[in-house]
Amino acid sequence: MKVTFLGAAHEVTGSCTLIEANGKKILIDCGMEQGADIYENQELPCPPAFIDAIILTHAHIDHSGLVPQIVARGYDGPVFATEATTRLCDIMLRDSGHIQESEAEWQSRKSMRAGGEAVAPLYTVADAERAMKQFKSYGYNKPIEIFDGITLIFCDAGHLLGSASVHLTLNEGGEQRSILFSGDLGNRARPLIRDPQSPIDADYVVIESTYGDRIHGERPDYVGQLTDIIQETFDKGGNLIIPSFAIGRTQELLYLIRIIKEQGLVRGHGNFPVYVDSPLAVEATRIYQDGLYEYYDAETLELLNKGINPIDFSNVRLSVTSEDSKNINLDLSPKIIISASGMCEAGRIRHHLKHNLWREECTVLFVGYQADGTLGRKLVDGADSVTLFNEEIAVNARIATIVGISGHADRDMMLDWLSKMPNKPKRVFANHGEDMVCESFSQTIYNKLQIQSCAPFSGDEYDLVADTFTALGKVVKVSKISDGRRRANIAFDKLMAAGKRLMTIIGLSKKTMTNKEMAKFTDQIHNLCDKYSKRTKE
């Protein structure tokens, strides 16, 4: 029985942890890294086909984004998630596949113009669609025996519609251990969804530490802050640009703007337009409106019972097509534009920044965490100019943030969550935080709660029975590589994974194939080898 830390170790994104128990290998999250890659992550210690299950804490891409890739590389087992996570992943992963294809197409054109070769996408829309067929959905607080001796419980993490902490009970050789993965713990008293539920008992805990070195302070007046920013921007004749995560944060903003409009808090600008410019956000908003009552807080349920749609109001305009998006900036009247991505790394928000960053009368409002190395972080940190579409754009617009609107619990909230465990766990592992934040939060856990704690690196292992830690991770800072080289590495990795899968099938062929089938399979392999042997100079 052991746990191996793979992703989001001393980094904020790319969550992935491997559990091995009772002969089974289980991944908790399979996330994509976003922003700067600080440390080199260790590879899976086995081919994807040897993984028995994937369990997702929630739908955000840094927790779910590599599921289609691992499926394309041979994984054919179940993906366990809550119903809301499954429905949100259905749109998020297809959208991500489209982005991967588009980026690969652009890189291919650039490479081929320079005499190079086409590059392969990380995965495709078809890969995402195939992955979704492997999802299995369950509700909160219901024990599910996913394998003999292994039981899963999803608990409400309060971070996103359907987000969950993952509790596993593991039995092997007469030994029983339990481990709780916090997932991303939500901030308190947020619109639409409930607060995180108190944790259930566990021997070990893996906890996020995104805000492990700071506190949000007293709950701010979100409506008042947003009203002031809208009023000031519109009075100057500018646009309010809000880079927002398409799922979760966008719907919370619509909730707040509905209140502002309902109460007439912005003066002198009539029924101002609000554009939601993200096909993904539009689809997600429809899911939020689609009767998933199990996930809503009491206030939202009360509105729904009164026939009030909590995230809809007059003059909200949903932009789906590229033409819709382009026309937004042709309208010179003051407006709110909510667009993805939340960290400004991709998507339509970059076009809106190009059109508005240089205008002194405009405001760019950040309402979520900005990872180190992202364009959003550069703007928040005070960049004088940024490069968008190979053009240098001056930053003349006001750059603002709404304090405390984070979807993550702060340091004290996470400590409080841990303190509510029925019994102290044997050890806590801090991950999903910036390099030094993981370390400092781990120390804070020990200082405040007297619980043994550490911040593992990628590749580190922990034996849950022997209660021993093995620091196998290679603490290697990542050197920057070109996008073309990165794509070439991805294509090669996928080829190697396919080769390992082929060897697995060959190894099993004696038990699964007839002599005739083996002969046919052999001929097919030889034909492929003959086709490429001259190019590889075997």
TANOR-V662285 format. One record per backbone hydrogen bond with DSSP energy under -1.0 kcal/mol. CO is the residue of the C=O (numbers start at 1). NH is the residue of the N-H. If there is no record, write none. Layout:
CO_NH ; CO_NH
This chain:
1_464 ; 2_20 ; 3_462 ; 4_18 ; 5_459 ; 8_432 ; 15_31 ; 16_6 ; 16_7 ; 17_28 ; 18_4 ; 19_26 ; 20_2 ; 21_24 ; 24_21 ; 25_52 ; 25_53 ; 26_19 ; 27_55 ; 28_17 ; 30_66 ; 38_478 ; 47_50 ; 48_51 ; 53_27 ; 54_80 ; 55_29 ; 57_164 ; 60_63 ; 60_64 ; 61_32 ; 61_65 ; 62_15 ; 63_30 ; 64_67 ; 66_70 ; 67_71 ; 68_72 ; 69_73 ; 70_75 ; 71_74 ; 78_54 ; 79_136 ; 80_56 ; 81_138 ; 82_86 ; 83_87 ; 84_88 ; 85_89 ; 86_90 ; 88_92 ; 89_93 ; 91_95 ; 92_96 ; 93_97 ; 94_98 ; 95_99 ; 96_100 ; 97_101 ; 98_102 ; 99_103 ; 100_104 ; 101_105 ; 102_106 ; 103_107 ; 104_108 ; 105_109 ; 106_110 ; 107_111 ; 108_112 ; 109_113 ; 111_116 ; 112_115 ; 124_128 ; 125_129 ; 126_130 ; 127_131 ; 128_132 ; 131_134 ; 132_135 ; 134_79 ; 136_81 ; 144_146 ; 144_152 ; 147_150 ; 149_171 ; 150_146 ; 150_147 ; 151_169 ; 152_144 ; 153_167 ; 154_141 ; 155_165 ; 156_197 ; 157_186 ; 160_163 ; 163_157 ; 165_155 ; 166_181 ; 167_153 ; 168_179 ; 169_151 ; 170_177 ; 172_175 ; 175_172 ; 177_170 ; 178_204 ; 179_168 ; 180_206 ; 181_166 ; 185_409 ; 191_193 ; 192_297 ; 203_426 ; 204_180 ; 205_429 ; 206_182 ; 207_431 ; 209_212 ; 211_214 ; 214_411 ; 220_222 ; 221_225 ; 222_226 ; 223_227 ; 224_228 ; 225_229 ; 226_230 ; 227_231 ; 228_232 ; 229_233 ; 230_234 ; 231_235 ; 232_236 ; 233_238 ; 234_237 ; 239_363 ; 240_337 ; 241_365 ; 242_339 ; 245_250 ; 248_252 ; 249_253 ; 250_254 ; 251_255 ; 252_256 ; 253_257 ; 254_258 ; 255_259 ; 256_260 ; 257_261 ; 258_262 ; 259_263 ; 260_265 ; 270_272 ; 273_336 ; 274_317 ; 275_338 ; 276_278 ; 276_319 ; 278_282 ; 279_283 ; 280_284 ; 281_285 ; 282_286 ; 283_287 ; 284_288 ; 285_289 ; 287_290 ; 291_293 ; 292_295 ; 293_296 ; 297_301 ; 298_302 ; 299_303 ; 300_304 ; 301_305 ; 302_306 ; 303_308 ; 304_307 ; 309_312 ; 315_274 ; 317_276 ; 321_325 ; 322_326 ; 323_327 ; 335_240 ; 336_275 ; 337_242 ; 338_277 ; 339_244 ; 340_349 ; 341_344 ; 343_376 ; 347_350 ; 348_352 ; 349_353 ; 350_354 ; 351_355 ; 352_356 ; 353_357 ; 356_359 ; 357_396 ; 357_397 ; 359_362 ; 362_398 ; 363_241 ; 364_400 ; 366_402 ; 371_374 ; 372_36 ; 374_378 ; 375_379 ; 376_380 ; 377_381 ; 378_383 ; 379_382 ; 384_395 ; 386_393 ; 391_388 ; 393_386 ; 394_396 ; 398_364 ; 400_366 ; 402_405 ; 410_414 ; 411_415 ; 412_416 ; 413_417 ; 414_418 ; 415_419 ; 418_421 ; 427_205 ; 428_454 ; 429_207 ; 432_209 ; 434_438 ; 435_439 ; 436_440 ; 437_441 ; 438_442 ; 439_443 ; 440_444 ; 441_445 ; 442_446 ; 443_447 ; 444_448 ; 445_449 ; 446_450 ; 452_428 ; 454_430 ; 457_460 ; 460_5 ; 461_470 ; 462_3 ; 463_467 ; 463_468 ; 468_463 ; 470_461 ; 470_472 ; 474_476 ; 476_40 ; 482_486 ; 483_487 ; 484_488 ; 485_489 ; 486_490 ; 487_491 ; 488_492 ; 489_493 ; 490_494 ; 491_495 ; 492_496 ; 493_497 ; 494_498 ; 495_499 ; 496_500 ; 497_501 ; 498_502 ; 499_503 ; 500_504 ; 501_505 ; 502_506 ; 503_507 ; 504_508 ; 508_511 ; 508_512 ; 509_513 ; 514_518 ; 515_519 ; 516_520 ; 517_521 ; 518_522 ; 519_523 ; 520_524 ; 521_525 ; 522_526 ; 523_527 ; 524_528 ; 525_529 ; 526_530 ; 527_531 ; 528_532 ; 529_533 ; 532_536 ; 533_538
